[in-house]
Amino acid sequence: MRSEAQFLAEYAVSHQNPSNQIVHMICVPVIFIASIALLWLLPVGRFIPGVPADIAPYINVATLSLIPALYLYARMSAHALLVGSLWLALSFALTLAGLKANLPVGWIAAASWVAAWAAQFWGHHVEGAKPSFADDLVFLLVGPLFVQQKLNRLLATGSMQKHSH
């Protein structure tokens, strides 16, 4: 399996255009969080015999997706596991907060997801390159690592562009 650095280098090839990078900085988090929210709304706990009623609502496609997602991040690197875990935790926290506040989480997530994907495809049109996930679905989980890398660089240098040292 490729390392985190290899995935990020490959991902960066189709994310060179500054406009596309800005779109991704906004839309990758929106898509990631909205995807978790939408998957949360697909319950499976109540269909599993013996699962207590108070635990059943927390067993859904989102929570079941944790295992393969975290495994993939762990295979990339300890850093990817940490960053991926933080993104997942944030996504779960926002989803649960929205549900607790009785917001229409499904509608908000669906509308956000569609709008963010539309913007992403526009960004790739501007870039002149297809999205990385078109060749490998793993890149859907690499996007948050790319955004985190750009955020870290922005905080450290004030620029999202790669600097050679």
MDAnalysis code that builds the backbone (N, CA, C; Angstrom):
import MDAnalysis as mda
import numpy as np

u = mda.Universe.empty(495, n_residues=165, atom_resindex=np.repeat(np.arange(165), 3), trajectory=True)
u.add_TopologyAttr("name", ["N", "CA", "C"] * 165)
u.add_TopologyAttr("resid", np.arange(1, 166))
u.add_TopologyAttr("resname", ["MET", "ARG", "SER", "GLU", "ALA", "GLN", "PHE", "LEU", "ALA", "GLU", "TYR", "ALA", "VAL", "SER", "HIS", "GLN", "ASN", "PRO", "SER", "ASN", "GLN", "ILE", "VAL", "HIS", "MET", "ILE", "CYS", "VAL", "PRO", "VAL", "ILE", "PHE", "ILE", "ALA", "SER", "ILE", "ALA", "LEU", "LEU", "TRP", "LEU", "LEU", "PRO", "VAL", "GLY", "ARG", "PHE", "ILE", "PRO", "GLY", "VAL", "PRO", "ALA", "ASP", "ILE", "ALA", "PRO", "TYR", "ILE", "ASN", "VAL", "ALA", "THR", "LEU", "SER", "LEU", "ILE", "PRO", "ALA", "LEU", "TYR", "LEU", "TYR", "ALA", "ARG", "MET", "SER", "ALA", "HIS", "ALA", "LEU", "LEU", "VAL", "GLY", "SER", "LEU", "TRP", "LEU", "ALA", "LEU", "SER", "PHE", "ALA", "LEU", "THR", "LEU", "ALA", "GLY", "LEU", "LYS", "ALA", "ASN", "LEU", "PRO", "VAL", "GLY", "TRP", "ILE", "ALA", "ALA", "ALA", "SER", "TRP", "VAL", "ALA", "ALA", "TRP", "ALA", "ALA", "GLN", "PHE", "TRP", "GLY", "HIS", "HIS", "VAL", "GLU", "GLY", "ALA", "LYS", "PRO", "SER", "PHE", "ALA", "ASP", "ASP", "LEU", "VAL", "PHE", "LEU", "LEU", "VAL", "GLY", "PRO", "LEU", "PHE", "VAL", "GLN", "GLN", "LYS", "LEU", "ASN", "ARG", "LEU", "LEU", "ALA", "THR", "GLY", "SER", "MET", "GLN", "LYS", "HIS", "SER", "HIS"])
u.atoms.positions = np.array([
    [0.843, -1.191, 0.000],
    [0.000, 0.000, 0.000],
    [0.881, 1.245, 0.000],
    [0.408, 2.255, -0.697],
    [1.136, 3.522, -0.747],
    [1.115, 4.193, 0.616],
    [2.148, 4.978, 0.870],
    [2.242, 5.726, 2.122],
    [1.418, 7.008, 2.012],
    [1.254, 7.668, 3.141],
    [0.563, 8.963, 3.156],
    [1.248, 9.933, 2.199],
    [2.570, 10.000, 2.255],
    [3.317, 10.917, 1.388],
    [3.085, 10.599, -0.088],
    [3.041, 9.323, -0.430],
    [2.802, 8.932, -1.819],
    [1.391, 9.321, -2.257],
    [0.407, 9.057, -1.401],
    [-0.966, 9.442, -1.726],
    [-1.074, 10.950, -1.907],
    [-0.470, 11.717, -0.985],
    [-0.560, 13.174, -1.066],
    [0.143, 13.713, -2.314],
    [1.284, 13.133, -2.666],
    [1.997, 13.570, -3.868],
    [1.160, 13.295, -5.116],
    [0.530, 12.133, -5.155],
    [-0.310, 11.782, -6.299],
    [-1.558, 12.669, -6.342],
    [-2.141, 12.936, -5.194],
    [-3.324, 13.798, -5.099],
    [-2.989, 15.212, -5.569],
    [-1.817, 15.696, -5.185],
    [-1.418, 17.069, -5.505],
    [-1.273, 17.307, -7.005],
    [-0.989, 16.253, -7.772],
    [-0.809, 16.398, -9.216],
    [-2.034, 17.028, -9.867],
    [-3.227, 16.643, -9.431],
    [-4.447, 17.184, -10.043],
    [-5.064, 18.308, -9.210],
    [-4.225, 18.918, -8.368],
    [-4.697, 20.022, -7.519],
    [-3.643, 21.133, -7.464],
    [-3.201, 21.577, -8.639],
    [-2.166, 22.605, -8.743],
    [-2.738, 24.002, -8.906],
    [-3.879, 24.103, -9.562],
    [-4.487, 25.395, -9.843],
    [-4.945, 26.052, -8.543],
    [-4.562, 27.312, -8.299],
    [-4.957, 27.982, -7.052],
    [-6.473, 28.030, -6.829],
    [-7.257, 28.232, -7.889],
    [-8.718, 28.250, -7.733],
    [-9.226, 26.876, -7.299],
    [-8.691, 25.834, -7.898],
    [-9.091, 24.478, -7.539],
    [-8.680, 24.165, -6.098],
    [-7.526, 24.647, -5.686],
    [-7.092, 24.425, -4.308],
    [-8.036, 25.102, -3.318],
    [-8.437, 26.325, -3.609],
    [-9.365, 27.040, -2.720],
    [-10.700, 26.303, -2.651],
    [-11.194, 25.876, -3.813],
    [-12.449, 25.111, -3.844],
    [-12.313, 23.875, -2.953],
    [-11.200, 23.184, -3.061],
    [-11.001, 21.970, -2.267],
    [-10.874, 22.274, -0.771],
    [-10.260, 23.376, -0.441],
    [-10.125, 23.742, 0.977],
    [-11.498, 23.943, 1.630],
    [-12.447, 24.381, 0.848],
    [-13.805, 24.584, 1.362],
    [-14.642, 23.319, 1.200],
    [-14.598, 22.743, 0.016],
    [-15.540, 21.676, -0.324],
    [-15.167, 20.304, 0.232],
    [-13.889, 19.996, 0.366],
    [-13.530, 18.687, 0.927],
    [-14.088, 18.543, 2.347],
    [-13.887, 19.523, 3.235],
    [-14.497, 19.375, 4.565],
    [-16.025, 19.270, 4.508],
    [-16.658, 20.068, 3.649],
    [-18.117, 20.020, 3.542],
    [-18.567, 18.635, 3.088],
    [-17.925, 18.100, 2.071],
    [-18.294, 16.776, 1.560],
    [-18.038, 15.699, 2.609],
    [-16.907, 15.774, 3.281],
    [-16.566, 14.765, 4.291],
    [-17.592, 14.770, 5.422],
    [-17.862, 15.950, 5.954],
    [-18.807, 16.069, 7.070],
    [-20.222, 15.692, 6.618],
    [-20.629, 16.172, 5.449],
    [-21.963, 15.844, 4.942],
    [-22.107, 14.349, 4.675],
    [-21.049, 13.721, 4.186],
    [-21.090, 12.274, 3.939],
    [-21.291, 11.518, 5.237],
    [-20.567, 11.903, 6.272],
    [-20.737, 11.253, 7.580],
    [-22.167, 11.460, 8.075],
    [-22.685, 12.668, 7.936],
    [-24.054, 12.943, 8.389],
    [-25.065, 12.090, 7.628],
    [-24.901, 11.992, 6.320],
    [-25.835, 11.193, 5.524],
    [-25.725, 9.705, 5.876],
    [-24.512, 9.225, 6.082],
    [-24.320, 7.820, 6.464],
    [-24.869, 7.550, 7.864],
    [-24.815, 8.568, 8.733],
    [-25.375, 8.429, 10.088],
    [-26.875, 8.138, 10.014],
    [-27.526, 8.707, 9.027],
    [-28.976, 8.582, 8.904],
    [-29.414, 7.234, 8.319],
    [-28.450, 6.354, 8.077],
    [-28.759, 5.010, 7.596],
    [-28.548, 4.025, 8.746],
    [-29.587, 3.816, 9.559],
    [-29.443, 2.985, 10.750],
    [-29.376, 1.500, 10.413],
    [-28.582, 0.783, 11.168],
    [-28.553, -0.675, 11.032],
    [-28.666, -1.353, 12.393],
    [-28.425, -0.606, 13.461],
    [-28.426, -1.168, 14.808],
    [-29.714, -1.860, 15.196],
    [-30.820, -1.280, 14.795],
    [-32.109, -1.869, 15.189],
    [-32.393, -3.173, 14.458],
    [-31.628, -3.450, 13.407],
    [-31.828, -4.688, 12.656],
    [-30.915, -5.815, 13.131],
    [-30.029, -5.516, 14.074],
    [-29.105, -6.517, 14.588],
    [-29.689, -7.107, 15.867],
    [-29.995, -8.408, 15.855],
    [-30.583, -9.029, 17.052],
    [-29.667, -8.878, 18.269],
    [-30.269, -8.565, 19.390],
    [-29.536, -8.481, 20.642],
    [-28.920, -7.128, 20.952],
    [-28.967, -6.185, 20.013],
    [-28.405, -4.858, 20.269],
    [-29.383, -4.096, 21.152],
    [-28.927, -3.624, 22.300],
    [-29.813, -2.876, 23.202],
    [-30.395, -1.634, 22.510],
    [-31.619, -1.317, 22.851],
    [-32.331, -0.200, 22.219],
    [-31.608, 1.129, 22.403],
    [-30.914, 1.322, 23.535],
    [-30.220, 2.595, 23.766],
    [-28.923, 2.702, 22.955],
    [-28.409, 1.589, 22.470],
    [-27.178, 1.601, 21.670],
    [-27.494, 1.567, 20.174],
    [-28.621, 0.985, 19.810],
    [-28.992, 0.803, 18.403],
    [-28.894, 2.084, 17.558],
    [-29.313, 3.263, 18.058],
    [-29.227, 4.463, 17.214],
    [-27.793, 4.853, 16.843],
    [-26.826, 4.362, 17.584],
    [-25.430, 4.711, 17.319],
    [-24.748, 3.714, 16.393],
    [-25.472, 2.691, 15.994],
    [-24.927, 1.735, 15.040],
    [-25.601, 2.024, 13.707],
    [-24.843, 2.635, 12.844],
    [-25.345, 3.050, 11.540],
    [-24.218, 2.905, 10.530],
    [-24.480, 3.230, 9.294],
    [-23.458, 3.062, 8.263],
    [-22.236, 3.948, 8.550],
    [-22.438, 5.110, 9.142],
    [-21.302, 5.990, 9.466],
    [-20.388, 5.347, 10.505],
    [-20.965, 4.834, 11.589],
    [-20.120, 4.240, 12.631],
    [-19.487, 2.942, 12.145],
    [-20.194, 2.186, 11.319],
    [-19.601, 0.965, 10.779],
    [-18.486, 1.272, 9.773],
    [-18.546, 2.446, 9.145],
    [-17.506, 2.856, 8.193],
    [-16.212, 3.257, 8.886],
    [-16.298, 3.489, 10.188],
    [-15.094, 3.873, 10.939],
    [-13.990, 2.824, 10.819],
    [-14.363, 1.577, 10.925],
    [-13.366, 0.507, 10.958],
    [-12.513, 0.492, 9.681],
    [-13.116, 0.396, 8.492],
    [-12.258, 0.400, 7.299],
    [-11.543, 1.734, 7.073],
    [-12.192, 2.853, 7.406],
    [-11.547, 4.158, 7.210],
    [-10.322, 4.298, 8.103],
    [-10.475, 3.972, 9.377],
    [-9.335, 4.087, 10.299],
    [-8.246, 3.077, 9.960],
    [-8.630, 1.912, 9.511],
    [-7.645, 0.911, 9.085],
    [-6.825, 1.452, 7.909],
    [-7.506, 2.051, 6.946],
    [-6.814, 2.618, 5.792],
    [-5.858, 3.725, 6.224],
    [-6.332, 4.622, 7.082],
    [-5.462, 5.697, 7.569],
    [-4.259, 5.122, 8.318],
    [-4.484, 4.104, 9.143],
    [-3.388, 3.492, 9.904],
    [-2.364, 2.857, 8.969],
    [-2.822, 2.283, 7.862],
    [-1.900, 1.679, 6.894],
    [-1.046, 2.730, 6.204],
    [-1.589, 3.955, 6.074],
    [-0.821, 5.034, 5.442],
    [0.286, 5.524, 6.364],
    [-0.087, 5.871, 7.602],
    [0.892, 6.365, 8.579],
    [0.182, 6.668, 9.894],
    [0.967, 6.802, 10.946],
    [0.403, 7.199, 12.242],
    [-0.176, 8.613, 12.135],
    [0.492, 9.473, 11.380],
    [0.000, 10.838, 11.181],
    [-1.354, 10.826, 10.480],
    [-1.486, 10.015, 9.420],
    [-2.762, 9.927, 8.700],
    [-3.857, 9.409, 9.627],
    [-3.514, 8.452, 10.484],
    [-4.496, 7.929, 11.440],
    [-4.951, 9.028, 12.394],
    [-4.017, 9.830, 12.889],
    [-4.367, 10.925, 13.793],
    [-5.243, 11.961, 13.088],
    [-4.814, 12.411, 11.912],
    [-5.573, 13.431, 11.173],
    [-6.940, 12.890, 10.775],
    [-6.979, 11.672, 10.250],
    [-8.251, 11.073, 9.865],
    [-9.185, 10.917, 11.057],
    [-8.632, 10.522, 12.188],
    [-9.440, 10.368, 13.406],
    [-10.033, 11.700, 13.834],
    [-9.240, 12.759, 13.740],
    [-9.736, 14.087, 14.115],
    [-10.849, 14.555, 13.173],
    [-10.680, 14.336, 11.865],
    [-11.712, 14.706, 10.901],
    [-12.983, 13.908, 11.154],
    [-12.836, 12.613, 11.427],
    [-14.012, 11.785, 11.710],
    [-14.694, 12.244, 12.998],
    [-13.908, 12.522, 14.032],
    [-14.482, 12.968, 15.304],
    [-15.239, 14.286, 15.121],
    [-14.659, 15.218, 14.383],
    [-15.327, 16.492, 14.107],
    [-16.633, 16.260, 13.351],
    [-16.588, 15.385, 12.364],
    [-17.783, 15.087, 11.569],
    [-18.884, 14.480, 12.424],
    [-18.516, 13.538, 13.285],
    [-19.500, 12.922, 14.173],
    [-20.052, 13.953, 15.163],
    [-19.180, 14.778, 15.702],
    [-19.626, 15.783, 16.675],
    [-20.610, 16.764, 16.042],
    [-20.304, 17.229, 14.832],
    [-21.209, 18.164, 14.157],
    [-22.543, 17.502, 13.800],
    [-22.468, 16.256, 13.376],
    [-23.701, 15.522, 13.058],
    [-24.571, 15.375, 14.298],
    [-23.961, 14.942, 15.391],
    [-24.730, 14.756, 16.628],
    [-25.262, 16.083, 17.167],
    [-24.483, 17.146, 17.036],
    [-24.950, 18.466, 17.483],
    [-26.152, 18.910, 16.663],
    [-26.091, 18.697, 15.363],
    [-27.223, 19.051, 14.509],
    [-28.468, 18.255, 14.840],
    [-28.290, 16.963, 15.102],
    [-29.435, 16.123, 15.472],
    [-30.009, 16.548, 16.819],
    [-29.123, 16.834, 17.769],
    [-29.570, 17.254, 19.103],
    [-30.342, 18.577, 19.025],
    [-29.941, 19.446, 18.112],
    [-30.598, 20.745, 17.948],
    [-31.863, 20.644, 17.080],
    [-32.209, 19.414, 16.713],
    [-33.389, 19.167, 15.872],
    [-33.329, 19.874, 14.526],
    [-32.125, 20.025, 14.000],
    [-31.963, 20.598, 12.666],
    [-32.295, 19.523, 11.628],
    [-32.696, 19.923, 10.447],
    [-32.951, 18.937, 9.388],
    [-31.622, 18.452, 8.796],
    [-30.916, 17.659, 9.572],
    [-29.560, 17.226, 9.217],
    [-29.514, 16.568, 7.836],
    [-30.476, 15.732, 7.546],
    [-30.487, 15.056, 6.244],
    [-30.554, 16.033, 5.084],
    [-31.451, 17.003, 5.188],
    [-31.597, 17.999, 4.116],
    [-30.379, 18.904, 4.018],
    [-29.884, 19.340, 5.156],
    [-28.688, 20.203, 5.169],
    [-27.504, 19.455, 4.569],
    [-27.306, 18.213, 5.006],
    [-26.176, 17.416, 4.514],
    [-26.311, 17.137, 3.023],
    [-27.514, 16.769, 2.582],
    [-27.715, 16.459, 1.165],
    [-27.471, 17.683, 0.284],
    [-28.031, 18.826, 0.674],
    [-27.848, 20.050, -0.114],
    [-26.380, 20.479, -0.125],
    [-25.730, 20.411, 1.016],
    [-24.316, 20.771, 1.110],
    [-23.461, 19.838, 0.272],
    [-23.765, 18.544, 0.343],
    [-23.012, 17.523, -0.385],
    [-23.095, 17.769, -1.890],
    [-24.314, 18.002, -2.397],
    [-24.509, 18.227, -3.831],
    [-23.813, 19.513, -4.272],
    [-23.986, 20.588, -3.515],
    [-23.370, 21.872, -3.883],
    [-21.847, 21.779, -3.856],
    [-21.303, 21.120, -2.852],
    [-19.842, 21.005, -2.745],
    [-19.273, 20.142, -3.863],
    [-19.966, 19.059, -4.233],
    [-19.487, 18.247, -5.350],
    [-19.549, 19.036, -6.656],
    [-20.596, 19.813, -6.842],
    [-20.691, 20.638, -8.055],
    [-19.497, 21.596, -8.128],
    [-19.179, 22.215, -7.015],
    [-18.029, 23.126, -6.975],
    [-16.723, 22.374, -7.225],
    [-16.602, 21.184, -6.658],
    [-15.381, 20.384, -6.865],
    [-15.197, 20.057, -8.347],
    [-16.285, 19.641, -9.005],
    [-16.172, 19.311, -10.426],
    [-15.847, 20.552, -11.251],
    [-16.374, 21.703, -10.842],
    [-15.989, 22.952, -11.505],
    [-14.491, 23.190, -11.312],
    [-14.009, 22.999, -10.076],
    [-12.583, 23.177, -9.794],
    [-11.717, 22.280, -10.654],
    [-12.147, 21.049, -10.843],
    [-11.370, 20.136, -11.688],
    [-11.483, 20.503, -13.163],
    [-12.602, 21.098, -13.557],
    [-12.727, 21.608, -14.918],
    [-11.706, 22.735, -15.131],
    [-11.635, 23.648, -14.184],
    [-10.660, 24.746, -14.247],
    [-9.238, 24.169, -14.262],
    [-9.010, 23.166, -13.434],
    [-7.699, 22.519, -13.349],
    [-7.337, 21.825, -14.656],
    [-8.358, 21.306, -15.332],
    [-8.097, 20.525, -16.541],
    [-7.670, 19.103, -16.229],
    [-8.045, 18.622, -15.047],
    [-7.665, 17.270, -14.623],
    [-8.841, 16.614, -13.917],
    [-8.978, 15.321, -14.135],
    [-10.065, 14.606, -13.472],
    [-9.747, 14.452, -11.982],
    [-10.781, 14.274, -11.162],
    [-10.557, 14.052, -9.729],
    [-9.756, 12.771, -9.489],
    [-8.928, 12.778, -8.479],
    [-8.082, 11.627, -8.159],
    [-8.898, 10.374, -7.887],
    [-10.068, 10.534, -7.269],
    [-10.860, 9.356, -6.919],
    [-11.394, 8.630, -8.149],
    [-11.320, 9.261, -9.327],
    [-11.770, 8.587, -10.550],
    [-10.907, 7.354, -10.832],
    [-9.667, 7.374, -10.365],
    [-8.764, 6.238, -10.543],
    [-8.701, 5.334, -9.326],
    [-8.979, 5.884, -8.152],
    [-8.866, 5.100, -6.917],
    [-9.742, 5.747, -5.848],
    [-10.765, 5.028, -5.398],
    [-11.700, 5.577, -4.413],
    [-11.046, 5.924, -3.080],
    [-9.876, 5.391, -2.807],
    [-9.156, 5.715, -1.571],
    [-8.917, 7.219, -1.478],
    [-8.820, 7.879, -2.631],
    [-8.555, 9.316, -2.624],
    [-9.693, 10.117, -1.988],
    [-10.869, 9.507, -1.837],
    [-11.942, 10.192, -1.116],
    [-11.549, 10.407, 0.345],
    [-10.699, 9.527, 0.885],
    [-10.208, 9.696, 2.250],
    [-8.883, 10.459, 2.301],
    [-8.250, 10.647, 1.162],
    [-6.996, 11.411, 1.106],
    [-7.287, 12.911, 1.100],
    [-8.443, 13.299, 0.570],
    [-8.802, 14.723, 0.517],
    [-8.642, 15.443, 1.842],
    [-9.175, 14.902, 2.950],
    [-8.989, 15.582, 4.234],
    [-7.512, 15.695, 4.643],
    [-6.694, 14.730, 4.274],
    [-5.260, 14.809, 4.582],
    [-4.617, 15.945, 3.784],
    [-5.040, 16.095, 2.529],
    [-4.552, 17.174, 1.674],
    [-4.948, 18.533, 2.253],
    [-6.206, 18.657, 2.661],
    [-6.678, 19.913, 3.247],
    [-5.915, 20.217, 4.526],
    [-5.711, 19.202, 5.358],
    [-4.966, 19.409, 6.607],
    [-3.538, 19.844, 6.318],
    [-2.919, 19.226, 5.312],
    [-1.563, 19.609, 4.917],
    [-1.528, 21.071, 4.481],
    [-2.521, 21.487, 3.687],
    [-2.591, 22.881, 3.234],
    [-2.852, 23.830, 4.406],
    [-3.734, 23.443, 5.325],
    [-4.008, 24.269, 6.507],
    [-2.747, 24.434, 7.360],
    [-2.037, 23.343, 7.547],
    [-0.794, 23.408, 8.327],
    [0.212, 24.342, 7.664],
    [0.333, 24.240, 6.344],
    [1.266, 25.095, 5.599],
    [0.820, 26.553, 5.686],
    [-0.481, 26.781, 5.568],
    [-1.018, 28.141, 5.647],
    [-0.733, 28.759, 7.014],
    [-0.929, 27.977, 8.066],
    [-0.666, 28.476, 9.415],
    [0.824, 28.730, 9.641],
    [1.663, 27.881, 9.053],
    [3.101, 28.005, 9.275],
    [3.745, 29.097, 8.423],
    [3.256, 29.265, 7.171],
    [3.948, 30.163, 6.253],
    [3.092, 31.290, 5.715],
    [1.776, 31.161, 5.872],
    [0.883, 32.159, 5.304],
    [0.581, 31.911, 3.839],
    [0.997, 30.755, 3.305],
    [0.753, 30.424, 1.909],
    [0.368, 28.965, 1.778],
    [-0.562, 28.678, 0.867],
    [-0.953, 27.287, 0.619],
    [-0.013, 26.619, -0.376],
    [0.790, 27.396, -1.076],
    [1.678, 26.829, -2.087],
    [2.841, 26.096, -1.416],
    [3.329, 25.082, -2.122],
    [4.456, 24.297, -1.624],
    [5.714, 25.151, -1.699],
    [6.458, 25.141, -0.619],
    [7.728, 25.883, -0.568],
    [8.858, 24.877, -0.527],
    [9.904, 25.135, -1.284],
    [11.069, 24.265, -1.181],
    [12.054, 24.889, -0.195],
    [12.614, 24.050, 0.614],
    [13.532, 24.521, 1.655],
    [14.930, 24.101, 1.348],
])
